[in-house]
Every structure is written in structure tokens, then in C-alpha cells.
Amino acid sequence: MIYSFILVLGFVLIVLGIDFIQKFDTWQSRIKIGQFSNDQVWKQKVLRVAVNWLNKTPTIKVTDNDRLVIIDILKGNYKRNAIQSWQEASLLLGINEYLKHTNDVKIKKEIDNYINSKLNSDGTWKVIPKEIDAVILGYALLKLDGFNYQKYKPCFEILLTLINQLKGEDGTIAYRKHNPEYRYVDTIGFISPFLVRYGLLFNDDVAVQLGINQIREFNKYGMLLNKYIPCHTYKVKTHLPVGLFGWGRGLGWYAIGLIDAWSELPKNHPNKEELTQMVINFGQMAVTFQNEDGSWNWLILNKQSQKDSSTTATLAWFFTNAAAINTIAEQSLQAKEKALHYLKQVTRRTGVVDFSQGDTKTIGVHSQQFDILPFTQGFCLRTIYNKKII
């Protein structure tokens, strides 16, 4: 009897201990948040965290539950591999932006280790991706300086096959096989830059047009009237928007999908002007919702909602590149600088950018947890070290 009691008590203490440790770690890590002696110290710490995370990426939990967490872990409800792929892709994109300006052998070694952990020597995946989330990782690989994309063409063809398997009769790509009737704004960020870059590198105009069409069709049915504010998703058969308009990270997904696809197109490409106008329209909308401190809220239409670092980091990247367009150059540069100032203020003393919204559960059910997100870290880093106006 006494042994049973001791076992039960031990289990309870372990369960409560896990919950306490997580909460305590978050609390103590926010002490002296945003206090850096200068911008260079801040940038180096953000970089160091991203590099450390590339091959040891923190688990981003699916659930918002912060009590009895061990139960979610045992049930398999704590994490999902698909979420991890876009965390890793963002880190890779950010680190690669830094490497454009330096020859850091140690960091290059970390990237080599990451590639070797994901890809076989014959150019195929070690674990074949099953979800569309992984396509942005393919884009990150294609963006690596010096990457032998011809050698690894088989892995990119697998991603292209995955995309085509999710293509509907309307010619656009679904988010999940089990949910083919909706078109999510997330998918623009996942697939459009990859399709455009892949198509240009491998002379596949069908892929390029597929990536552009995903954006074009969402503009028709997923925007709030003529306001250029995206909804979470729209239904294919009815063309009616579903979910929240103005969800912050939804803006982020649209922003990075559009701006990276636009950036990939050469100036003389027949679709360049069309996408340029999209960038202008979206940029003019997004800048009106930026807060004075440089942030955007998780729900941009509600200034009382929590500020979201993932929205702010992705839009900072958007405006960094949109500044190449004369029409919106000045306001884009101002928006970028304000956003970076905010991100610095919410960076923990360790270099971790804080207060990003957690993973969305389903249409209309958004996380109310705001914590670390490697995705945010990567796009913050990508913006910090971008030196070129396209």
C-alpha cells in the first residue's frame, strides 16, 4: 500500500514539476527583456540562437494547454512534425542571409550537418515529406548560396509531386488531403516562392504559373472587398471567405509568399508587373495597421488584441523588399525600421525573440499563447542581415 502511494505521489510530483519548470523558465527568461547595449550585440545574439536551433529546433506545441502537459505528450497531442518544418525553413533562410556577407566556416558546417540530416547523397529525402508545410523548406534549400540544386533535383520533384497531388479542379492547391474544399492563406507562403524559384531554375513555366495563380486566385476570393485584407481561407465551391479577416500571421503568410515570389521573378518577366501591383496594394494596406511601436497585433483590426512578433517579423521582411518599389519605398523602409525596433524590445536577454502567437488549431480557432517561435527568429534574422534592395 505504501509503495503504491509513493508511486502515485511521485507521478503527481513529476506532472506538476513539468508544468512548473515550463512556467518558471518563461518567467525568468523575460527578466531584462529588450535590454541590449547596442544593435550589434542584439543582432549577434539573435544570430547565435538561430544557429544553435537549426539542428536542435525547439518543439512547437500544438496545444494551448499549459497544465498537465504530460498528458498531451502521452496522447501525442503536444507536437506535430509538419509545424517543425516551417520553423527549420525560416532558420535556414535567416542564417543564409547572414552568410551572404561573411565566410563563417562554423556556421556553414552547421548548415552542412542540417542538409546531411535531411537529404541522402543521391539527392532524395531521408524522410519523404507528407504535408505541404515542408515545401517552404524546399525553398530554403534552393536559396542556399552554393547549394547544388541539380544534384538534389529528386527531392524537389518529390515536393512538386506533393503539391500536384493537392491540386483541385480550380487549379489551386489545398492545404490538406482531408480538407480539399478550402484554400488557406498559409499555403501561399508555403508553396508560391518554391514554385517560382523551382520553375525558373529548372525551366518549368508550369510551376511558375502555378505559384503565381495561387496568389491570384486568393486575391479574388480571400480578400475583404477592395481592402486587400486577407481572410484565413475561402471555400472553393462557393468562393465565400471563411474564418477571420486580418489574422496577423495570415498577413505574414501572404506577405512572404507574395514578396518572395515577386523577388524571384526577373524584371523582364511577363508577370512581374502584375505582382508588383499586388505588392503595392498589400503594402499600402498593411502599413496602416502598424502600431506606433512598430508591431502588428495578432488580429490587426483590433488594437486591443495581443501584439504578435511572428506577424511583425514576416511583415518586416516584406517591407525590406518592397522598398525596391519607388511608389512605396519610403513608407516601406520606415515600416521595416519600426518593426525591427519593436522586435529588439521583445528579444530576451539570450537573443530569443519572444511573444509570437502559437499554432492555429483550425479555422477560427487561434492560439492565445504567445511565446518563442523559431519561425519568427528566422525572419527577424533574415531582415536584420538583408543588405540588398532588389
C-alpha positions, 0 to 999 in steps of 0.5 A, a space after each residue: 500500500 505504501 509503495 503504491 502511494 509513493 508511486 502515485 505521489 511521485 507521478 503527481 510530483 513529476 506532472 506538476 514539476 513539468 508544468 512548473 519548470 515550463 512556467 518558471 523558465 518563461 518567467 525568468 527568461 523575460 527578466 531584462 527583456 529588450 535590454 541590449 547595449 547596442 544593435 550589434 550585440 542584439 543582432 549577434 545574439 539573435 544570430 547565435 540562437 538561430 544557429 544553435 536551433 537549426 539542428 536542435 529546433 525547439 518543439 512547437 506545441 500544438 496545444 494551448 494547454 499549459 497544465 498537465 502537459 504530460 498528458 498531451 505528450 502521452 496522447 501525442 497531442 503536444 507536437 506535430 512534425 509538419 509545424 517543425 518544418 516551417 520553423 527549420 525553413 525560416 532558420 535556414 533562410 535567416 542564417 543564409 542571409 547572414 552568410 551572404 556577407 561573411 565566410 563563417 566556416 562554423 556556421 556553414 558546417 552547421 548548415 552542412 550537418 542540417 542538409 546531411 540530416 535531411 537529404 541522402 547523397 543521391 539527392 532524395 529525402 531521408 524522410 519523404 515529406 507528407 504535408 505541404 508545410 515542408 515545401 517552404 523548406 524546399 525553398 530554403 534549400 534552393 536559396 542556399 548560396 552554393 547549394 547544388 540544386 541539380 544534384 538534389 533535383 529528386 527531392 524537389 520533384 518529390 515536393 512538386 509531386 506533393 503539391 500536384 497531388 493537392 491540386 483541385 479542379 480550380 487549379 489551386 492547391 489545398 492545404 490538406 488531403 482531408 480538407 480539399 474544399 478550402 484554400 488557406 492563406 498559409 499555403 501561399 507562403 508555403 508553396 508560391 516562392 518554391 514554385 517560382 524559384 523551382 520553375 525558373 531554375 529548372 525551366 518549368 513555366 508550369 510551376 511558375 504559373 502555378 505559384 503565381 495563380 495561387 496568389 491570384 486566385 486568393 486575391 479574388 476570393 480571400 480578400 475583404 472587398 477592395 481592402 486587400 485584407 486577407 481572410 484565413 481561407 475561402 471555400 472553393 465551391 462557393 468562393 465565400 471567405 471563411 474564418 477571420 479577416 486580418 489574422 496577423 500571421 495570415 498577413 505574414 503568410 501572404 506577405 512572404 509568399 507574395 514578396 518572395 515570389 515577386 523577388 524571384 521573378 526577373 524584371 523582364 518577366 511577363 508577370 512581374 508587373 502584375 505582382 508588383 501591383 499586388 505588392 503595392 496594394 498589400 503594402 499600402 494596406 498593411 502599413 496602416 495597421 502598424 502600431 506606433 511601436 512598430 508591431 502588428 497585433 495578432 488580429 490587426 483590426 483590433 488594437 486591443 488584441 495581443 501584439 504578435 512578433 511572428 506577424 511583425 517579423 514576416 511583415 518586416 521582411 516584406 517591407 525590406 523588399 518592397 522598398 525596391 518599389 519607388 511608389 512605396 519605398 519610403 513608407 516601406 523602409 520606415 515600416 521595416 525600421 519600426 518593426 525591427 525596433 519593436 522586435 529588439 524590445 521583445 528579444 530576451 536577454 539570450 537573443 530569443 525573440 519572444 511573444 509570437 502567437 502559437 499554432 492555429 488549431 483550425 479555422 477560427 480557432 487561434 492560439 492565445 499563447 504567445 511565446 518563442 517561435 523559431 519561425 519568427 527568429 528566422 525572419 527577424 534574422 533574415 531582415 536584420 542581415 538583408 543588405 540588398 534592395 532588389 
